[in-house]
């Protein structure tokens, strides 16, 4: 990958702070001297310092407070010694900043006041160009200044996941309304996915311009789709979201839950690295990707509560299987469960680092 040329001169990838970091090196396809490790949802619910900081502050308000979001992002870097921070945010933040009426309801998750289920609803969505990401940019800049040579990863939900929330009006197990709209009104579906792609692309670019050294596109609900539907009705919009990000020259990770059947097309939308959930071994994933794609993953979050010898053996097995790819960033196969003992995560980081790059 070429040196970024469309970023500010003060960006960590341009001024050299993170250029040769273990994470960026691995994301660019070269195996560093030690396997880098970070955890999805490392910032947040499992940390007592996070719970203390969040007292009296609603989730979305925390995400939009630059000082608080920055502090939450930094907490796991300090505690665990991970090789990257990931900016503390929520999948629905770009929706809210674009003008969609959405809130996080405790115990339920994101809930929209007005679900988007018709062509008229799609037409009534606010113009993505009007989204104000200044609070996000301020939070990212503050975090990058504190991280020094440790890279920050920008984060956004993929267009299908955003669309699923918009259509369902909140969390759903099967996303049947969204999948129905996909087939019942293709025009409305394309309009909705195009809108979501533009919001996502702008949100990622804002984080990258402010100093993030990599980007992760997170497709929470891709596992509810058939491979045919993903390729024909979703992948083009993920590609659209990433098109304006790729020109910045930063590494892009694409991760989806339950995505084993669509790993290759997920890579082909414009990602450099593919995140793999816990359902398939990393060496199998590497083979499905053709053997030349860096991978990220895929420790089973359920094993974080297992006895240490069981978890240790599992982590070492993931590292071994990760050697099937040109490079590997150790992560979970999904996010940190809220009940996780933080000392276990710190112990994993130490274990992985102790193995060096030839694990």
N, C-alpha and C positions, 0 to 999 in steps of 0.2 A: 504493500500500500504506500502511496506517495506521501510525502510530508504535507500536512494540511496547509492550504494556501488561502482559504477563504475565512480563516479565523483571525481574531485580533492578535496583534503582536505579543500581547500580554497573556495569551492563552497558554496553559501548562504544556500542551503538545507542541506549541511553537517556540516557547522560551526554554524548553528542555526539562522542565521540572518532572514531568511524568512520561516523557518519551521512551525512556529505557526501563520503566518500571516493569516488574514481573507480570502484572496484569496486562498492560498494553502489549508487551512482547508476546505473551501467549495468545492474546486476541488477534495478533497479526500473523499467527501461524508458526512462530518459532518457540521451541520449548526452552523456557528460562532455566536458571540454575536450581530453582525450587518451584514446585507447583504452587501457583497462587490460589488463594482461597478467600471467598466471601460467602455470605448467606443471604438468600432472598428473605425479606422481612427481618433482617438482622437488627434494624432500627425499630424499636417499638415494644410490643406488648410483653415480651419475655424479660425485659430489663426493669428492675425496681426503680432505677433512676429515671427511666421514662415515665413510669406510672406516677411517680412523685411529681415530675414536671407537668404532667398533663392534668393534674387535679384542677377541676373548674373550667377547663378549656375543651370545647367541642372539637371533634376530629378535624373537620375541614378548616376550622379557625386555626388550629395548630399548624396545618399544612400551609396556610397563607400568612403566617407570622414569620417573617424571614429569620428573626433571631431564634425563635423556638424550633422551626424546621431545621435550621442549621445545627443547633445544639443536639437535637434528636439524631440527626445524621451522624454526628461525630461520636456519640456515646459508644456504639459498638466498636468503632475503630480504636478508641482508647482502651476499652475493656478487653477486647479479644485479640487485638493485633492483626486484624484481617488486612488483606492486600488492597482493599478498595472500600470506599463508602458508596452507598447508593442513596440518592437524594430522597429524603422523606417526603412522600406525597401519597396520593390516592388516585386510583384509576379514574375517578369521576371529577377530579380537580379541573382538567381542561374543559369539561362540559360546563361546570359552574362558572368558570372564567369567561366562557363564550356566551353566557347568559341563560343557560338552562337551569330551571328551578329544581335543584337536587340537594338532598341532605342525607347525612349518615344517621340512621336511626339505631340507637344502641340495641344490640341483640338481634338485629335484622340485617343491617347493611344499608347500601345506597337505595334511596327511594325517591322517585321522580314525581312531582306534582301532576305532570301531564305526559303520560306515555305517548310515544310516537308510533302510530299504527296505521296511518293512511297517507296517501300522497299529499293531502292537504296539510297533515301534521308535519311532513317532511318540508314542505314549502314554507311553513311558518317558523322553522328553526332560524335562530339568529345567524347573522353573517359571521363566519369564523374569523374574518379579518378584524372584527371588532373586539376580539378577546384581548384582555389586558394581562400580560404575563409579567408585569414589573415586579410583583411580590416574589414570584418564582426566581426571576433573574437576580434579585437582591439576595435571596436565600442561598442560591447557588454560589454567587460571587463571595459571599461571606464564608461559606463552607470551604471553597477552594483555597482561599487565603489561609485558612487554619490547617488544611491538610498538607500543605507543602508538597512533598514528592509522592504522596499517596493519591492515586487517581480517584476522581468522583465519577460515578456512573449516572447518567440521566435516565429517566424512566417514563414510559407512557404505555397506556393500554392500546392494543391493536384495534383497528377499525371494527372488526367483527365483535369484539368484546364490548366496545362502547355502544355499538348498535344494539347488541343484545340487552344491555341495561336500558337503553332508550325505549325499545319496543316492549320489553317485559314490565317496565316501570319499577323494577327492583330485582333482587336476586331470584334466580330460578334454577331448578335442578335439570330441566331438559331443554329450556329455551325454545319451547315449541312455537310460541307466538312469533319469535324472530324467524325461525326456520319456515314457518308458514308464509310469512310476508315475503320471504326470499323467492318463493315459488308462485304465490298467488298474485303478486303485483311486482314483477321484475323492475318496472320503471321506478316505483317508489323505493325499492330496495337499492337500486343503483344510486339514486339520489341520496339516500340515507348513508350508504357506505362511503360515497364521495365526500359528503359533509364530514363524516367522522374521520376520514383519511386526512382531510385538510386541517382539522383541529389538531389531530395527533402530530402531524408533521410540523406544524407551527410550534406546538408545545415542546417537542424534542429540540427543534432548532433553538428555541429560547434558552434551554438549559445548556446546550452545547456552546452557543455564543458566549454565555456567561461563565464558562470555564469547565464544564464537564468533559472528561477525556474519553468517554465511551457512551454508547446509548443502548438501552435494552427495550425492545418492543415486546410486550407481555400480552399473549393471547390466552386469557384465562379459560375461555369457553370453546376453544377450537376443537376440543375432543368430542363435542356434541355433533360435529359435522361429518358427513361422508367425505371421502377423499375427492370424489367427483365434484361435490358442492364446493369444497374448499378451493380446488384449483380453478373452477369456472366462475364462482360467484363471490369469492372472498379474497383470494391471493392477489388479484389485480389491484385491489384497493390498499392492501398492505404495501405492495410495491409503490403505489402512488404516495403513501404516507412517507416512505423511506427515500423517495426520489430526491427530495430537496435536502435530505440529511446526508446522503452519500457524497454529495459534492463538497461537503465540509472536510472529508478525508479522515473522519474518526471511525474507530471500530464499532460495528453494529452487531448486537446479539439479538437473536429472535428466539423467544421461548414460548412454548405453549403447553398447557396441561392436557394430558391424554393425546399427545400429538405424534405418537409412534408411526402412524400410517401416513403422515404428511410431512415428515422431517425434510425430505428432499425439496418439495415445493416451498416449504417455509424458508429454506436456505436460498432458493432461487429468486425470492422476491427482492433480494438486495442485501441479505445479511452476510456478515463475515464469519460469524460464530453461531452455532445452533445449541441452545440449551435443551437438555433432555430431562424429562421427568423420571420418576423412579420405576416406571413400569417395564422398561426394557434395559438390558445391560448396555453400557457405553460402547463396548466393542461391536455389538450388534448395530447400535445407532451409527457408529462410524462407518460400518460397512454399507448401511443403507444410504449414507451420504456420499459414498464413493471413495472414502478413504483419505480425502485431501482437505477435509473441513475441520477446523478447530471445534472442540466441543466443550460444553460447560455442564456440570452436574456431578452425580445424580444420586447423592446419599438419600436414602429413604427417611423422610422426617419422622416416621413412626419409630425408627430405631434410636432416636435421640433419647428416648426414655428406657431403652434396654440396658442391661448390665454392660459395663464398659468393655469387657472382653468381646462381647457380641458386636457392639458398635465398632470397636477398633478393627476387628476382622473385616467388617463390612466396608469401612473407609479404605482399608488397604486393598480390598478387592476392587473398589471403584477406581482407585489410583492405578492399579494394574491394568484394568480394562481400558482406562483412559489413554494408555500408551498406543492403542490402535489408531489414534488420531495424531495428526502432526503436533498438536499441542492441546493442553487440557487445563481448564480452570475448575478446581473443585468447588462444588456448591451443593445445595440440596436439590432434590427432585421437585420441590415446591417450597413454600415458605416455612419459617420457624413457627411451630405451634406456640400459642401464648403461654402454655404451662411448662415450657422447656426450662430446665435448669441452666442458667447462663454459663456456669462453670464447665458444662459439657461442651459448649461451643468453643470456649477458649482452649479446652483440651484437644479438640479436633484440629484447631489451627496449629497448635504446637506439634501434634502428630504429623500433620501433612508437611509442615516446614522441615521437620526432622528427617523426612524421607528424601529431601533434595529433589532434583529434577529427573532423577532416574528411577523413581518409584514404579 
